[in-house]
Amino acid sequence: MFTSESLQQALHMFAFLAVELTLLFLLISYGVGVLQSYLPPKKIQQILGAKQGKGYFIAAALGAITPFCSCSTIPFLKGLLKARAGFGTMMVFLFASPLLNPIIIGLFVVTFGVKVALFYFAVAMGVSLLAGWLLERLGYEKYIRTEALEEQQAAGGCGCSCGPKVSRWKKIWDGTWKDFKQVLPYLLLGIAIGSMIYGFMPTDLVVKYAGENNPFAIPVASVIGIPLYIRAEAVIPLSAALAAKGMSLGAVMALIIGSAGASLTEVILLKSLFKTRLIVAFVTVILLMAVIAGYGYTWLF
């Protein structure tokens, strides 16, 4: 229902996310640029090389300790692409980072208990590792956009200490700003759509289609979660409120994974890096992960 209060909520969310995600993108992109200027691409390849089995686990662990939401993972992913890190390990990081960040895990423990948090962690970690390995085996690397693999000349430099240091930082900033301008239209579009959904979709509507009486509540919750851009700090409390209103706990688990793992904003941002087939594969993995976790939770708890 269209009300002035709903419009105000949507506009407030748009302004808040636009500022927050812009700052996050610029900060993380610049940080990646600084890291690239000191860490040669070969070293990154050695650490996250897809042909090294341990690279998958390092990528998952890196995702688990970085407090990135689904959107702020993209700048880091761009850095890995330009450093020619292994495709499989990059995908593991892309799946794991927003789902296993310390904020979500901590809130899971506080809200649902240690056992549920461990179950969630195991499913998210396991599916991320398996999906990264499988996409690598299936040759999905060819669905990365060519321009996403181009070297970031402005940020890369020669890696030496010659010349004034100000020049190095200026070059890194130039590369960061160039990347930001490329993704800005996608970012604003995703934020606008997500904010409208946030402001105008009633909570009761979510419960109606993902409640305990709906045999398809878990897959429905998985799909509903994707367009609902929910911050890591809010996704668990919101899910607890939905559970109190009658949403099944398995559906709550699926909603959390869908919303935190593949927000609409992130999917739109990925269009600047991936071709459609790889984006479809990414969303499919998140949906399958959400469904597996939802039904698994229902059966085990």
C-alpha positions, -999 to 999 in steps of 0.1 A, spaced: 0 0 0 13 34 -10 16 58 20 37 88 28 54 67 56 63 40 31 77 66 7 97 82 35 112 48 45 121 40 9 138 74 4 156 71 37 169 37 28 180 49 -7 200 78 8 215 56 35 225 28 12 238 52 -15 261 69 9 272 37 27 278 16 -4 296 44 -22 320 49 8 324 12 12 331 7 -25 357 35 -27 374 25 5 377 -12 -4 387 -5 -40 414 19 -28 426 -7 -3 427 -33 -29 447 -9 -51 472 -3 -24 475 -40 -18 481 -46 -55 508 -20 -57 528 -39 -31 517 -75 -37 526 -88 -72 500 -107 -92 521 -138 -91 520 -138 -53 482 -136 -53 481 -164 -79 503 -185 -57 480 -179 -27 447 -184 -44 458 -205 -74 429 -227 -85 453 -256 -92 463 -256 -56 437 -274 -35 445 -253 -4 436 -222 -24 399 -230 -21 401 -233 17 422 -201 19 396 -182 -2 368 -195 21 387 -186 52 394 -151 38 357 -147 31 349 -158 66 371 -132 83 362 -103 61 332 -82 73 319 -76 38 282 -75 27 273 -89 -7 279 -56 -24 312 -46 -8 326 -80 -18 325 -68 -55 355 -44 -53 377 -71 -37 366 -95 -64 376 -70 -91 410 -69 -76 413 -107 -77 402 -107 -113 428 -82 -124 455 -101 -104 445 -132 -124 438 -152 -93 423 -187 -98 387 -186 -110 375 -214 -87 390 -197 -56 375 -163 -66 341 -179 -68 345 -195 -34 354 -161 -20 324 -145 -38 300 -171 -23 315 -172 12 324 -136 20 289 -121 26 275 -153 41 303 -161 66 313 -127 77 318 -123 115 288 -101 120 263 -126 106 279 -155 125 279 -136 158 243 -126 154 234 -161 146 249 -174 178 232 -147 199 197 -151 182 195 -188 173 222 -205 194 255 -221 188 242 -253 171 222 -234 145 251 -211 139 274 -241 133 249 -257 110 246 -225 90 284 -221 88 289 -257 77 263 -254 49 276 -221 36 312 -232 38 306 -266 22 284 -253 -7 308 -224 -14 337 -248 -17 319 -273 -38 303 -247 -61 337 -229 -67 353 -262 -76 325 -274 -98 322 -241 -118 360 -243 -124 356 -278 -137 327 -269 -159 348 -241 -176 327 -212 -165 357 -189 -164 350 -181 -201 319 -162 -190 339 -135 -173 337 -102 -193 370 -94 -211 371 -58 -198 369 -71 -162 402 -89 -167 421 -59 -180 450 -47 -160 443 -17 -137 471 4 -151 464 34 -129 466 14 -97 492 -12 -107 524 8 -113 557 -9 -114 556 -19 -77 589 -2 -70 597 27 -48 609 50 -75 593 85 -79 574 105 -53 551 86 -31 522 110 -38 523 99 -74 517 63 -63 487 72 -42 473 94 -69 475 66 -95 458 42 -71 430 68 -66 426 74 -103 421 36 -108 397 35 -80 376 64 -93 376 49 -128 362 16 -114 336 34 -94 323 54 -124 319 21 -143 297 5 -117 278 36 -105 248 31 -128 244 -5 -117 248 5 -81 222 32 -81 197 10 -100 201 -18 -75 198 5 -46 166 22 -60 149 -12 -66 159 -26 -32 148 6 -14 113 5 -30 109 -31 -20 121 -23 15 96 6 18 65 -9 2 66 -47 8 46 -55 39 62 -80 63 29 -98 65 31 -106 28 64 -124 32 49 -144 61 18 -153 39 39 -168 12 67 -183 33 48 -194 65 46 -228 81 14 -238 62 30 -233 28 47 -266 17 69 -245 -7 78 -220 21 115 -227 19 121 -222 -19 97 -192 -18 117 -176 10 149 -183 -9 136 -164 -39 121 -136 -18 154 -130 0 173 -120 -31 155 -88 -39 154 -79 -2 187 -60 3 192 -65 40 223 -53 59 242 -80 79 233 -62 111 196 -63 103 191 -96 86 191 -117 117 169 -95 139 145 -92 110 144 -129 106 137 -134 143 108 -110 140 94 -129 109 98 -162 129 78 -147 157 50 -138 132 48 -174 120 74 -179 94 89 -214 96 125 -215 109 136 -234 78 122 -206 57 139 -181 79 172 -198 73 166 -198 35 156 -161 36 188 -152 54 210 -169 28 190 -156 -1 191 -120 12 227 -120 25 242 -141 -3 228 -126 -35 211 -93 -30 196 -77 -61 222 -49 -59 250 -74 -60 235 -93 -89 232 -60 -108 268 -50 -100 280 -84 -112 267 -75 -147 298 -53 -151 321 -84 -144 302 -115 -155 283 -126 -186 246 -136 -181 254 -174 -179 278 -170 -150 254 -146 -132 226 -172 -136 250 -199 -122 259 -176 -92 222 -170 -83 214 -207 -88 241 -217 -63 228 -192 -37 192 -205 -42 203 -241 -39 224 -233 -8 193 -216 8 170 -245 0 195 -271 13 200 -251 45 163 -246 49 152 -282 45 183 -294 64 174 -272 93 138 -284 93 149 -321 93 176 -317 119 162 -293 145 
